[in-house]
Amino acid sequence: MIQFGKGGVHYLAIVLGLLFFVLLVSGFIGFDNSGELRFGPPSITARPPFIGEIESTDYLVGNFFGKIIFWKTFSDAESHLFWREAGSSDEFNDCESTPPRYPGTLHTCPLINEINGRPSPGTYEFYIEAKDINKKYLEDNNSNYYQFEVLGNLSEAGITKIADFPNNQFIYSDYSSDGFDFDNDNNREFILKENVNVNLARFHFYEAQGDNIFAPVASFDVPVSAAGYYAKLSDIDDSDGDSLKELLITGVIPSQMISYHKIYESTSESSYPSQLSWEISYPSGQDYALDGAIDDLDNDGKKEVISVRSLHGSDNFVTIYENTGDNSYQEVYEENFRFNQYNEQIGAFDTCNDLDNDGKKEFIIAGGGLYGEPDLRVIENTGDNSYQEVYRTPLVEKSGQFAVPKFLKCLGDVDNDGKKEFIIGALTSGGGIWGYDVYYIFEANGDNSFTREDLIRGGPSNNNFGGLGDVVISDLNNDESDDLNSIQYGTYLYSFEKTKEKGYFSSFGHNIFTGGLPIGGLSGSIASADHDKDGKDEFLFGEFVGDNERIVIYES
């Protein structure tokens, strides 16, 4: 029989205590989530409470999809993500996350380049490890690793370049396949804007005069000023009902300390708009005209000019001028919209033709995001020259990042399900991560009610103006189904199409890409129509050749 003296018992207790401490510190023994004592290494099924909100999203870079994975730790923890091909015995790749700035801040693993890895198309598994002081925890998905899928690379669009126009920097064409016929000669036209010098912009009319033949037929000049200021073609319409087509142009002339809206009108039904018929200006030190539109928002048979102007850190005015006769208008509505506590600027605007099918038209504004939370608001007509806000929603990623609005367009019912949609492009900010481009689609699901669906994330944006560029609805691949075609600044023309299998612009891996066209340095504007009536839509956008930008035409 082995016996221990009094001193030996104390010595054994000390040894056992030290052994227990070593095993506890090493993680071999401990307490599980239910509080029970655990012997052996921590189970992969353990879900520690301070790692959570794990999400992933598809990310477009050029012609391939990558993946970004987000998660949060609720303590100031170093964290890593380990990933490999699903079901393989390969070693895990280590993706060190961006460090959190404060407890609960986002961690990210961007698998989009050679730094953290760029997975080939396929399915992958991963787990997350976080270290807090000297404790190490694993996070998994109910005893199985988390998984993500990388979509296949994008195919090239089956479109061919048929023309280019050097030194022109803006385009405008109809959003439908009809195109414009300004001079009523049964030939369709489009408009290009040339920045002649720092004081002058020139708008050119090009007409289709045969299959893939486009010729200049008219032009007129608009005053502008130094680089960074602009003359923007905001709308094309006949606002006073005299059958003469008009161009609504929004611009800024800093040398005169003004911003303005100007209407240029045709002098006859067989001529092109060139004659200034109406204008209104605002002191640029007080109001900065951003955009405008022509519409009959209150359905009273009298069209209005809608003015959107802003002064950063102060006021955001929407003013409506109603037509009262030939080239005559009067102010009938004005509202000052404030975005967050910093009174940030409006970033996007459009008018809509009754989004929720209740017989009332709307306009949409969105702003904020540089300093405070951005939001989007739908303003609906409630009677003669009367409007009220009927819907508001924050523009925030699920990760908590702000989505700074840069572009907005009402689309109509693109997917023919009886529900109208509008789309907004934005540049993310905040959260300790670099910005990337996002598109959100909102679809009406009832009276003054909308559902948001996330379409695309791409970039990262290297453009200070940010956001994805213009979009047009057209059948790019001639399959008798409408496509949503968009420009991403500096990279690609993208096309998305609804399918029965995947649904309408589904998010997180269900986007259906029908074509990609690599273009070196795109401007943000795109137009599409069958100008030459050959049954094939043309796509107009800007590309850089060396240091020079030019407008190009591709045909499907």
C-alpha positions as a printed NumPy array, in Angstrom:
array([[  0.   ,   0.   ,   0.   ],
       [  1.269,   3.398,  -0.898],
       [  0.984,   5.967,   1.842],
       [  1.539,   9.72 ,   1.794],
       [  2.636,  11.778,   4.661],
       [  1.106,  15.159,   5.457],
       [  3.786,  16.949,   3.417],
       [  3.375,  14.551,   0.514],
       [ -0.363,  15.249,   0.267],
       [  0.321,  18.967,   0.086],
       [  2.946,  18.372,  -2.601],
       [  0.548,  16.202,  -4.664],
       [ -2.202,  18.828,  -4.358],
       [  0.175,  21.493,  -5.623],
       [  1.241,  19.323,  -8.589],
       [ -2.372,  18.5  ,  -9.487],
       [ -3.342,  22.134,  -9.178],
       [ -0.522,  23.226, -11.458],
       [ -1.458,  20.5  , -13.951],
       [ -5.111,  21.628, -13.943],
       [ -4.01 ,  25.24 , -14.483],
       [ -1.78 ,  24.266, -17.422],
       [ -4.566,  22.213, -19.03 ],
       [ -7.047,  25.044, -18.477],
       [ -4.78 ,  27.677, -20.015],
       [ -3.935,  25.403, -22.934],
       [ -7.641,  24.938, -23.661],
       [ -7.547,  21.151, -23.158],
       [-10.106,  21.467, -20.375],
       [-12.595,  24.233, -19.824],
       [-16.278,  25.023, -19.764],
       [-18.64 ,  24.575, -22.696],
       [-21.519,  26.884, -23.64 ],
       [-23.862,  25.229, -21.099],
       [-21.403,  25.826, -18.25 ],
       [-20.434,  22.153, -17.859],
       [-16.803,  21.211, -17.303],
       [-15.217,  20.009, -20.547],
       [-12.257,  17.602, -20.901],
       [-10.388,  17.501, -24.193],
       [ -9.952,  20.164, -26.904],
       [-12.826,  22.578, -27.615],
       [-15.486,  21.074, -29.842],
       [-15.842,  22.409, -33.365],
       [-19.569,  22.662, -32.569],
       [-18.963,  25.297, -29.894],
       [-20.435,  28.682, -30.891],
       [-18.826,  31.307, -28.67 ],
       [-21.08 ,  34.301, -28.097],
       [-18.591,  36.993, -29.081],
       [-18.313,  35.973, -32.775],
       [-21.418,  36.518, -34.847],
       [-23.292,  38.102, -37.755],
       [-21.324,  36.123, -40.332],
       [-22.333,  36.939, -43.902],
       [-20.84 ,  36.727, -47.369],
       [-21.495,  38.567, -50.595],
       [-20.484,  38.226, -54.226],
       [-18.073,  40.816, -55.538],
       [-17.365,  41.65 , -59.175],
       [-13.893,  42.652, -60.268],
       [-13.579,  42.888, -64.027],
       [-14.833,  39.619, -65.484],
       [-14.628,  37.421, -62.386],
       [-16.535,  36.999, -59.139],
       [-14.794,  37.117, -55.806],
       [-16.195,  36.894, -52.302],
       [-16.219,  39.16 , -49.26 ],
       [-16.979,  37.61 , -45.874],
       [-18.073,  39.796, -42.951],
       [-18.329,  39.035, -39.246],
       [-18.324,  40.845, -35.941],
       [-16.563,  40.252, -32.649],
       [-18.045,  41.762, -29.542],
       [-14.734,  42.312, -27.831],
       [-11.522,  43.911, -29.04 ],
       [-10.33 ,  40.719, -30.683],
       [ -7.763,  39.767, -33.276],
       [ -9.517,  37.536, -35.775],
       [ -8.606,  35.298, -38.717],
       [-10.637,  33.41 , -41.307],
       [ -9.354,  30.072, -42.599],
       [-10.671,  28.742, -45.907],
       [-10.079,  25.888, -48.349],
       [-11.896,  23.937, -51.034],
       [-14.902,  22.174, -49.535],
       [-14.325,  18.529, -48.589],
       [-10.599,  18.626, -49.334],
       [ -7.76 ,  17.715, -46.983],
       [ -5.71 ,  20.735, -48.056],
       [ -4.301,  23.087, -45.489],
       [ -6.491,  26.061, -44.74 ],
       [ -5.559,  29.446, -46.216],
       [ -5.243,  32.199, -43.603],
       [ -7.117,  35.424, -44.318],
       [ -6.209,  37.979, -41.659],
       [ -9.131,  40.315, -41.199],
       [ -9.134,  44.066, -41.007],
       [ -8.673,  44.964, -37.324],
       [-11.75 ,  46.218, -35.484],
       [-11.667,  49.832, -34.373],
       [-13.906,  49.217, -31.383],
       [-15.854,  46.271, -29.893],
       [-18.552,  45.088, -32.245],
       [-16.883,  46.585, -35.308],
       [-16.822,  44.675, -38.54 ],
       [-14.128,  42.212, -39.611],
       [-13.75 ,  41.494, -43.323],
       [-11.982,  38.951, -45.475],
       [-11.953,  40.167, -49.104],
       [-11.134,  37.168, -51.303],
       [-10.893,  39.272, -54.444],
       [ -7.197,  39.654, -55.222],
       [ -3.798,  38.026, -54.817],
       [ -3.252,  39.432, -51.302],
       [ -5.78 ,  37.286, -49.403],
       [ -6.411,  34.883, -52.265],
       [ -8.742,  34.798, -55.217],
       [-10.56 ,  31.456, -55.3  ],
       [-11.464,  29.859, -58.602],
       [-15.141,  29.119, -59.224],
       [-16.331,  26.41 , -56.84 ],
       [-17.48 ,  25.695, -53.281],
       [-15.3  ,  26.442, -50.238],
       [-15.469,  25.872, -46.497],
       [-14.173,  28.091, -43.728],
       [-14.034,  28.739, -40.015],
       [-13.213,  31.824, -37.986],
       [-10.735,  32.077, -35.17 ],
       [-10.68 ,  34.948, -32.707],
       [ -8.164,  35.546, -29.967],
       [ -9.122,  37.51 , -26.882],
       [ -6.304,  37.931, -24.343],
       [ -4.913,  34.383, -24.378],
       [ -8.058,  32.445, -25.18 ],
       [ -8.739,  30.991, -28.6  ],
       [-12.152,  30.116, -29.96 ],
       [-13.421,  28.524, -33.148],
       [-16.666,  29.377, -34.863],
       [-18.457,  26.989, -37.198],
       [-21.886,  26.211, -38.581],
       [-23.519,  23.605, -36.304],
       [-20.6  ,  21.147, -36.351],
       [-19.974,  21.763, -40.073],
       [-17.732,  24.416, -41.511],
       [-19.327,  27.468, -43.035],
       [-19.406,  27.39 , -46.821],
       [-19.388,  29.912, -49.625],
       [-19.644,  29.565, -53.394],
       [-17.629,  31.491, -55.973],
       [-19.546,  31.975, -59.199],
       [-18.113,  31.26 , -62.618],
       [-16.219,  33.927, -64.53 ],
       [-18.231,  36.218, -66.76 ],
       [-18.548,  35.638, -70.457],
       [-17.774,  38.28 , -73.03 ],
       [-20.732,  40.175, -74.427],
       [-21.565,  39.305, -77.986],
       [-21.538,  42.885, -79.234],
       [-19.422,  44.584, -81.887],
       [-18.023,  48.109, -82.09 ],
       [-19.51 ,  49.908, -85.109],
       [-18.533,  53.577, -84.546],
       [-16.67 ,  55.992, -82.302],
       [-16.712,  59.756, -81.809],
       [-13.448,  61.246, -80.467],
       [-13.367,  64.039, -77.876],
       [-17.011,  63.842, -76.866],
       [-17.668,  63.315, -73.183],
       [-21.38 ,  62.81 , -72.608],
       [-24.191,  60.904, -74.253],
       [-27.947,  61.02 , -74.17 ],
       [-30.483,  58.818, -75.902],
       [-33.942,  57.554, -75.138],
       [-34.344,  54.858, -72.469],
       [-36.568,  52.845, -74.81 ],
       [-35.928,  51.204, -78.155],
       [-37.758,  54.012, -80.002],
       [-35.016,  56.627, -79.844],
       [-35.702,  60.321, -80.563],
       [-36.721,  61.954, -83.814],
       [-36.241,  65.649, -83.067],
       [-36.911,  66.985, -86.574],
       [-39.746,  64.568, -87.412],
       [-38.1  ,  63.171, -90.581],
       [-38.487,  59.506, -89.502],
       [-34.752,  59.207, -88.711],
       [-33.673,  58.758, -85.09 ],
       [-31.02 ,  60.825, -83.321],
       [-28.872,  60.827, -80.219],
       [-26.967,  63.665, -78.487],
       [-23.301,  63.951, -77.575],
       [-21.827,  66.687, -75.413],
       [-18.359,  68.055, -76.195],
       [-16.424,  70.05 , -73.607],
       [-14.935,  72.636, -75.978],
       [-13.047,  74.585, -73.312],
       [-13.44 ,  75.667, -69.696],
       [-16.157,  78.15 , -70.656],
       [-18.098,  76.29 , -73.311],
       [-19.954,  73.008, -73.834],
       [-21.295,  72.02 , -77.249],
       [-24.228,  69.648, -77.718],
       [-24.141,  67.676, -80.994],
       [-27.089,  65.937, -82.661],
       [-26.192,  62.75 , -84.578],
       [-28.721,  61.104, -86.883],
       [-28.925,  57.523, -88.136],
       [-28.789,  57.695, -91.94 ],
       [-28.474,  54.024, -92.783],
       [-27.349,  50.741, -91.273],
       [-24.599,  51.624, -88.774],
       [-24.218,  55.098, -90.337],
       [-24.442,  58.095, -87.985],
       [-23.84 ,  61.671, -89.136],
       [-23.752,  65.051, -87.311],
       [-26.743,  67.221, -88.274],
       [-26.815,  70.108, -85.767],
       [-25.202,  71.554, -82.647],
       [-25.545,  74.426, -80.171],
       [-23.419,  75.912, -77.386],
       [-24.057,  76.227, -73.653],
       [-21.944,  78.337, -71.247],
       [-20.072,  76.521, -68.513],
       [-16.964,  77.348, -66.508],
       [-13.808,  75.873, -65.019],
       [-13.069,  72.154, -64.793],
       [-15.217,  70.405, -62.231],
       [-18.336,  72.326, -63.218],
       [-20.777,  71.215, -65.79 ],
       [-23.736,  71.572, -68.118],
       [-25.865,  68.466, -67.692],
       [-28.662,  67.347, -70.006],
       [-31.364,  66.561, -67.432],
       [-34.391,  65.798, -69.605],
       [-36.008,  65.916, -73.074],
       [-39.684,  66.784, -73.403],
       [-42.271,  69.313, -74.565],
       [-43.087,  71.128, -71.323],
       [-45.448,  73.788, -72.733],
       [-47.431,  71.633, -75.158],
       [-46.539,  73.518, -78.378],
       [-45.217,  70.391, -80.178],
       [-41.658,  71.786, -80.131],
       [-39.129,  69.509, -78.443],
       [-37.039,  70.891, -75.593],
       [-33.825,  70.092, -73.734],
       [-33.661,  70.856, -70.009],
       [-30.041,  71.623, -69.08 ],
       [-28.715,  72.028, -65.529],
       [-25.419,  73.82 , -65.044],
       [-23.076,  75.985, -62.997],
       [-21.133,  79.118, -63.93 ],
       [-18.855,  79.97 , -60.99 ],
       [-17.401,  83.053, -62.707],
       [-20.908,  84.565, -62.518],
       [-21.616,  82.952, -59.139],
       [-24.74 ,  81.23 , -60.438],
       [-26.179,  77.791, -61.107],
       [-29.121,  77.388, -63.433],
       [-31.781,  75.446, -65.312],
       [-32.191,  76.357, -68.979],
       [-34.691,  75.121, -71.567],
       [-33.538,  75.065, -75.201],
       [-36.41 ,  74.657, -77.666],
       [-36.757,  73.812, -81.354],
       [-37.727,  76.776, -83.541],
       [-39.996,  74.551, -85.673],
       [-41.215,  70.971, -85.769],
       [-38.564,  70.176, -88.397],
       [-35.589,  71.667, -86.498],
       [-33.426,  70.74 , -83.539],
       [-33.536,  72.362, -80.076],
       [-31.142,  75.324, -79.997],
       [-33.077,  78.434, -78.906],
       [-33.064,  79.435, -75.229],
       [-36.76 ,  79.701, -74.276],
       [-36.676,  79.78 , -70.448],
       [-34.158,  79.881, -67.638],
       [-33.923,  80.342, -63.919],
       [-30.725,  80.896, -61.962],
       [-29.682,  80.674, -58.328],
       [-26.718,  82.263, -56.54 ],
       [-24.132,  79.459, -56.534],
       [-22.878,  80.56 , -53.126],
       [-26.344,  79.75 , -51.755],
       [-27.908,  77.096, -54.001],
       [-26.152,  74.576, -56.229],
       [-28.373,  73.168, -59.002],
       [-27.837,  69.404, -59.134],
       [-30.438,  68.023, -61.503],
       [-33.889,  68.552, -62.953],
       [-36.77 ,  66.898, -64.786],
       [-39.899,  67.673, -66.806],
       [-43.114,  65.891, -65.817],
       [-46.786,  66.359, -64.942],
       [-46.479,  65.086, -61.393],
       [-49.965,  66.125, -60.249],
       [-51.756,  64.929, -63.41 ],
       [-53.509,  68.244, -64.016],
       [-52.545,  68.471, -67.69 ],
       [-49.886,  71.13 , -67.049],
       [-46.277,  69.957, -67.074],
       [-43.733,  71.123, -64.541],
       [-40.003,  71.743, -64.387],
       [-38.67 ,  70.064, -61.247],
       [-35.502,  71.639, -59.834],
       [-33.175,  69.873, -57.368],
       [-30.491,  71.997, -55.759],
       [-28.367,  71.762, -52.68 ],
       [-25.822,  73.452, -50.497],
       [-23.631,  71.009, -48.593],
       [-24.19 ,  71.264, -44.845],
       [-27.298,  73.411, -45.187],
       [-30.351,  73.054, -47.44 ],
       [-31.699,  70.665, -50.09 ],
       [-34.479,  72.26 , -52.101],
       [-36.896,  70.593, -54.483],
       [-38.771,  73.338, -56.33 ],
       [-41.526,  72.79 , -58.895],
       [-42.326,  75.335, -61.6  ],
       [-45.615,  74.704, -63.429],
       [-46.25 ,  75.707, -67.026],
       [-48.708,  78.611, -67.409],
       [-48.451,  79.154, -71.167],
       [-45.968,  79.293, -74.04 ],
       [-42.485,  79.236, -72.428],
       [-43.971,  80.534, -69.154],
       [-43.75 ,  78.929, -65.684],
       [-44.506,  79.787, -62.063],
       [-43.354,  78.286, -58.769],
       [-46.056,  76.107, -57.188],
       [-44.093,  74.008, -54.662],
       [-40.868,  74.097, -52.7  ],
       [-39.607,  71.912, -49.857],
       [-36.33 ,  71.848, -47.944],
       [-35.209,  68.274, -47.269],
       [-32.607,  67.622, -44.555],
       [-30.445,  64.482, -44.455],
       [-29.23 ,  63.384, -41.001],
       [-27.837,  65.664, -38.309],
       [-25.159,  66.982, -40.655],
       [-27.656,  68.297, -43.253],
       [-25.836,  66.457, -46.017],
       [-26.38 ,  66.909, -49.735],
       [-28.869,  65.194, -52.039],
       [-26.966,  62.599, -54.025],
       [-29.618,  61.144, -56.358],
       [-33.025,  62.071, -57.781],
       [-35.65 ,  60.931, -60.284],
       [-39.353,  61.255, -61.047],
       [-41.55 ,  58.165, -61.314],
       [-44.793,  57.317, -63.049],
       [-46.891,  55.861, -60.197],
       [-44.633,  53.251, -58.631],
       [-47.312,  51.531, -56.54 ],
       [-50.198,  51.776, -59.059],
       [-52.39 ,  53.974, -56.85 ],
       [-52.869,  56.657, -59.505],
       [-50.39 ,  59.088, -57.919],
       [-46.962,  59.982, -59.317],
       [-43.847,  60.3  , -57.174],
       [-40.367,  61.73 , -57.08 ],
       [-37.512,  60.104, -55.186],
       [-34.554,  61.754, -53.454],
       [-31.629,  60.153, -51.635],
       [-28.745,  61.731, -49.761],
       [-26.266,  61.665, -46.89 ],
       [-23.697,  59.013, -46.017],
       [-20.42 ,  60.922, -45.893],
       [-20.781,  61.753, -42.196],
       [-24.185,  60.48 , -41.066],
       [-26.642,  57.779, -42.078],
       [-27.94 ,  58.123, -45.657],
       [-31.551,  57.505, -46.573],
       [-33.931,  57.327, -49.509],
       [-37.36 ,  59.018, -49.586],
       [-40.364,  58.607, -51.86 ],
       [-42.45 ,  61.778, -52.145],
       [-45.961,  61.267, -53.564],
       [-48.421,  63.705, -55.085],
       [-51.522,  64.222, -52.922],
       [-53.429,  66.723, -55.061],
       [-52.948,  69.871, -57.115],
       [-49.352,  70.994, -56.471],
       [-49.314,  69.104, -53.151],
       [-46.864,  66.387, -52.068],
       [-45.967,  64.346, -48.991],
       [-43.353,  61.81 , -47.957],
       [-44.814,  58.286, -48.009],
       [-41.738,  56.072, -47.674],
       [-38.275,  56.382, -46.146],
       [-35.539,  53.799, -45.648],
       [-31.87 ,  53.961, -44.6  ],
       [-29.252,  53.125, -47.226],
       [-27.041,  50.875, -45.128],
       [-25.285,  47.617, -45.921],
       [-25.981,  44.619, -43.705],
       [-22.42 ,  45.061, -42.523],
       [-23.332,  48.505, -41.169],
       [-21.512,  50.492, -43.838],
       [-23.216,  53.555, -45.255],
       [-24.167,  53.449, -48.954],
       [-23.642,  57.001, -50.25 ],
       [-26.235,  57.517, -53.047],
       [-24.829,  58.566, -56.434],
       [-27.367,  57.445, -59.019],
       [-31.099,  56.717, -59.146],
       [-33.523,  55.743, -61.894],
       [-37.161,  54.63 , -62.047],
       [-37.302,  51.575, -64.297],
       [-40.963,  50.688, -64.73 ],
       [-41.93 ,  47.008, -64.55 ],
       [-38.764,  45.396, -65.919],
       [-39.624,  41.803, -65.054],
       [-43.303,  42.012, -66.096],
       [-44.691,  40.84 , -62.759],
       [-47.052,  43.792, -62.349],
       [-44.77 ,  45.507, -59.799],
       [-42.656,  48.513, -60.728],
       [-39.046,  48.958, -59.706],
       [-36.445,  51.659, -59.236],
       [-32.691,  51.27 , -58.875],
       [-30.075,  53.19 , -56.907],
       [-26.285,  53.055, -57.236],
       [-24.086,  53.967, -54.275],
       [-20.548,  53.958, -52.922],
       [-20.028,  52.397, -49.496],
       [-18.199,  54.215, -46.732],
       [-17.47 ,  53.8  , -43.038],
       [-16.944,  50.669, -40.982],
       [-13.184,  50.797, -41.389],
       [-13.315,  49.254, -44.886],
       [-12.494,  50.724, -48.288],
       [-15.444,  51.751, -50.429],
       [-17.006,  49.552, -53.082],
       [-19.869,  50.01 , -55.521],
       [-23.363,  48.669, -54.846],
       [-26.688,  48.588, -56.661],
       [-30.007,  48.189, -54.827],
       [-33.291,  47.479, -56.608],
       [-36.538,  48.449, -54.873],
       [-39.772,  46.802, -56.023],
       [-43.26 ,  47.955, -55.021],
       [-45.059,  45.375, -52.873],
       [-48.105,  47.421, -51.88 ],
       [-49.331,  50.953, -51.353],
       [-46.265,  53.058, -50.489],
       [-44.329,  49.91 , -49.602],
       [-41.17 ,  48.555, -51.236],
       [-38.821,  45.585, -50.957],
       [-35.074,  46.059, -51.412],
       [-32.978,  43.507, -53.266],
       [-29.194,  43.811, -53.558],
       [-28.004,  43.383, -57.131],
       [-24.25 ,  43.856, -57.364],
       [-21.132,  44.808, -55.454],
       [-18.006,  45.698, -57.355],
       [-14.871,  47.77 , -57.41 ],
       [-13.224,  48.862, -55.253],
       [-14.064,  52.263, -56.655],
       [-11.112,  54.469, -57.503],
       [-13.404,  57.29 , -58.579],
       [-14.151,  60.065, -56.103],
       [-17.63 ,  60.428, -57.555],
       [-18.162,  56.762, -56.778],
       [-21.054,  54.444, -57.402],
       [-21.918,  52.499, -60.483],
       [-22.853,  54.453, -63.558],
       [-26.016,  54.772, -65.613],
       [-28.31 ,  51.857, -66.479],
       [-30.516,  51.149, -69.478],
       [-33.101,  48.472, -70.088],
       [-32.587,  46.679, -73.383],
       [-32.282,  43.21 , -74.915],
       [-28.504,  43.045, -75.218],
       [-28.29 ,  39.392, -76.262],
       [-31.373,  39.329, -78.544],
       [-33.177,  36.589, -76.636],
       [-36.45 ,  38.554, -76.439],
       [-35.971,  39.152, -72.703],
       [-35.104,  42.53 , -71.228],
       [-31.654,  42.941, -69.69 ],
       [-30.493,  45.479, -67.133],
       [-27.288,  46.916, -68.572],
       [-25.03 ,  48.974, -66.349],
       [-21.693,  50.734, -66.36 ],
       [-19.141,  50.285, -63.594],
       [-16.75 ,  53.21 , -63.514],
       [-13.41 ,  52.43 , -65.064],
       [-13.993,  48.791, -65.876],
       [-16.935,  47.03 , -67.498],
       [-20.296,  47.102, -69.157],
       [-22.418,  44.581, -67.265],
       [-25.697,  42.976, -68.242],
       [-28.126,  41.207, -65.906],
       [-31.142,  39.196, -66.912],
       [-34.064,  37.681, -65.112],
       [-34.396,  33.879, -65.259],
       [-37.18 ,  31.623, -63.997],
       [-34.663,  29.424, -62.166],
       [-32.835,  32.178, -60.292],
       [-35.504,  34.851, -59.99 ],
       [-35.287,  38.577, -60.569],
       [-31.867,  40.066, -59.868],
       [-31.367,  37.698, -56.933],
       [-28.63 ,  38.576, -54.469],
       [-25.654,  36.717, -52.999],
       [-24.704,  34.381, -55.797],
       [-27.886,  34.318, -57.817],
       [-27.111,  37.197, -60.13 ],
       [-27.269,  36.092, -63.765],
       [-24.619,  37.696, -65.909],
       [-25.16 ,  37.522, -69.659],
       [-22.136,  39.391, -70.936],
       [-19.045,  41.384, -70.065],
       [-17.107,  43.856, -72.143],
       [-13.732,  45.028, -70.81 ],
       [-13.351,  48.722, -71.519],
       [-10.416,  50.837, -70.393],
       [-11.787,  53.663, -68.292],
       [-15.502,  54.19 , -68.741],
       [-17.461,  57.326, -68.11 ],
       [-20.626,  56.718, -66.131],
       [-23.181,  57.33 , -68.883],
       [-24.78 ,  54.743, -71.167],
       [-27.548,  54.894, -73.758],
       [-29.321,  52.277, -75.795],
       [-31.805,  52.279, -78.681],
       [-32.226,  50.861, -82.162],
       [-31.362,  54.131, -83.865],
       [-30.857,  52.732, -87.378],
       [-33.945,  50.489, -87.247],
       [-32.107,  47.281, -88.131],
       [-33.702,  45.307, -85.298],
       [-30.518,  45.403, -83.173],
       [-30.001,  47.764, -80.242],
       [-26.949,  50.013, -80.16 ],
       [-25.105,  50.776, -76.917],
       [-23.36 ,  54.133, -76.502],
       [-20.885,  54.846, -73.729],
       [-17.522,  56.455, -73.122],
       [-14.12 ,  54.804, -73.104],
       [-10.587,  56.067, -72.729],
       [ -7.986,  55.491, -75.415],
       [ -4.731,  56.656, -73.878],
       [ -5.572,  59.937, -72.171],
       [ -8.484,  60.755, -74.466],
       [-12.095,  59.867, -73.853],
       [-14.371,  59.078, -76.752],
       [-17.907,  57.879, -77.262],
       [-18.217,  54.425, -78.817],
       [-21.174,  52.547, -80.274],
       [-21.491,  48.786, -79.943],
       [-24.297,  46.798, -81.506],
       [-25.833,  43.581, -80.245]])
